[in-house]
């Protein structure tokens, strides 16, 4: 992994925490993204996502959506990814992420498209559709969410109610 985790809270080695976070991200496909804007207030939405080995998440959204308008104003965002527990209050698995999110351009758009196609092979399979995303044409865009901090809970791996908090160092 090209990033490293600086563990702030918890007694697990950073490499084990990183492997756990990447496992959680691999086991789910939908994130909940939280944004806020000056005039539109707070907002949460769901999005399919992909991620890369540098702990950058990518999603696709229409530029006209409330969260996209928020990100055009302020690039700060938070997200959660979780897996359904087998029963109420049992074996919680999820990660809370904070960082910077914005529309992907240039090499970031290429990385976003590659990650998204790696996870969803049918996405933008048509060369014209791929070109629209890479060139920033059309109503939908590729977005990148660069994780700066995270809090993970993975009870089967790390223990009951063991919340681990870390900064992402690149």
C-alpha positions in Angstrom: 0.0 0.0 0.0 1.5 3.4 -1.0 0.0 5.1 2.1 0.5 4.4 5.7 -1.7 4.8 8.7 -0.7 6.7 11.8 -2.9 5.1 14.5 -4.2 7.7 16.9 -6.6 5.5 19.0 -6.4 1.7 19.4 -3.8 -0.9 20.0 -3.6 -2.6 16.6 -0.6 -2.4 14.2 -1.1 0.0 11.4 -0.6 -2.6 8.7 -3.3 -4.8 10.3 -5.7 -1.9 10.5 -5.0 -1.0 6.8 -5.7 -4.6 5.7 -8.9 -4.5 7.7 -10.0 -1.2 6.2 -9.2 -2.4 2.7 -11.1 -5.6 3.4 -14.2 -3.7 4.5 -14.0 -1.5 1.4 -13.7 -4.6 -0.8 -16.7 -6.3 0.9 -19.1 -3.4 0.3 -20.0 -1.5 -2.8 -22.0 1.5 -1.6 -20.9 4.4 0.6 -22.9 7.1 2.3 -21.4 10.5 1.5 -22.0 13.5 3.7 -21.4 17.1 2.5 -22.6 20.5 3.5 -23.0 23.8 1.7 -23.5 27.4 2.8 -27.0 27.8 1.2 -28.1 24.2 0.9 -27.2 22.9 4.4 -26.0 19.4 5.2 -26.8 16.5 2.9 -26.2 12.7 2.7 -26.4 10.5 -0.4 -25.6 7.0 -1.4 -23.1 6.1 -4.2 -21.5 3.1 -5.6 -17.7 3.4 -5.2 -14.4 1.9 -6.2 -11.0 2.5 -4.5 -7.3 2.2 -5.2 -4.2 1.1 -3.4 -3.6 4.7 -2.1 -6.9 4.7 -0.2 -8.6 7.0 -2.6 -12.3 6.3 -3.3 -14.0 7.1 -6.6 -17.7 7.6 -7.4 -19.8 8.8 -10.2 -22.4 11.5 -9.8 -24.4 14.0 -11.8 -22.9 17.5 -11.5 -26.4 18.9 -10.7 -26.9 16.9 -7.5 -26.9 18.6 -4.1 -23.7 16.8 -3.0 -21.9 17.7 -6.2 -22.9 21.3 -5.8 -21.6 21.2 -2.2 -18.3 19.7 -3.3 -17.9 22.5 -5.9 -18.2 25.0 -3.0 -16.2 23.1 -0.4 -14.1 19.9 -1.0 -14.5 18.6 2.5 -16.6 15.4 2.9 -17.2 12.5 5.2 -18.3 9.0 4.2 -19.3 5.7 5.9 -19.1 2.2 4.5 -20.5 -0.7 6.5 -21.6 -4.2 6.2 -25.0 -5.4 7.6 -24.5 -7.1 11.0 -25.9 -10.6 11.4 -28.0 -9.4 14.3 -28.8 -6.2 16.2 -25.6 -5.0 18.0 -23.5 -8.0 16.8 -20.3 -8.2 14.9 -20.3 -4.6 13.7 -18.1 -3.9 10.6 -17.6 -0.5 9.1 -15.4 2.5 8.5 -16.0 6.3 8.8 -13.9 8.4 6.5 -13.1 12.1 6.3 -11.1 13.9 3.6 -11.3 15.9 0.5 -13.6 15.1 -2.4 -13.8 16.8 -5.8 -14.4 16.1 -9.5 -11.6 14.1 -11.0 -9.6 15.7 -13.9 -6.6 14.6 -15.9 -4.5 11.8 -14.4 -7.0 11.7 -11.5 -9.9 11.0 -14.0 -7.8 8.3 -15.6 -7.2 6.7 -12.2 -10.9 7.0 -11.3 -11.9 5.4 -14.6 -9.4 2.5 -14.1 -10.5 1.9 -10.5 -14.2 2.1 -11.4 -13.8 -0.3 -14.4 -11.8 -2.6 -12.2 -14.7 -3.0 -9.9 -17.6 -2.5 -12.4 -16.3 -3.8 -15.7 -19.3 -2.7 -17.7 -18.9 0.9 -16.6 -18.2 3.2 -19.6 -17.3 0.2 -21.8 -18.2 2.3 -24.8 -15.1 4.3 -25.9 -17.3 7.4 -26.4 -18.7 7.1 -22.9 -15.2 6.7 -21.4 -14.0 9.8 -23.4 -16.9 11.9 -22.0 -15.8 11.0 -18.5 -12.1 11.6 -19.1 -12.8 14.9 -20.9 -15.3 16.1 -18.4 -18.2 16.3 -20.9 -21.8 15.4 -20.1 -23.9 15.7 -17.0 -22.2 13.0 -15.0 -18.6 13.1 -13.7 -16.0 11.0 -11.9 -15.2 12.1 -8.4 -12.3 11.3 -6.1 -12.4 11.2 -2.3 -8.9 11.3 -0.8 -9.2 9.8 2.7 -7.3 11.9 5.3 -8.6 10.2 8.5 -10.6 7.1 9.4 -12.3 5.3 12.2 -12.8 1.6 11.8 -14.8 -1.0 13.7 -14.4 -4.6 12.7 -15.6 -6.7 15.7 -14.8 -10.1 14.2 -11.2 -8.9 13.5 -10.4 -6.3 16.2 -12.8 -7.2 19.0 -16.1 -5.9 20.4 -16.5 -2.1 20.3 -12.8 -1.6 19.5 -12.9 1.7 17.5 -9.6 2.4 15.8 -8.8 5.9 14.6 -5.9 6.8 12.2 -4.6 9.5 10.0 -3.7 8.6 6.5 -0.1 9.6 5.6 1.0 9.7 1.9 
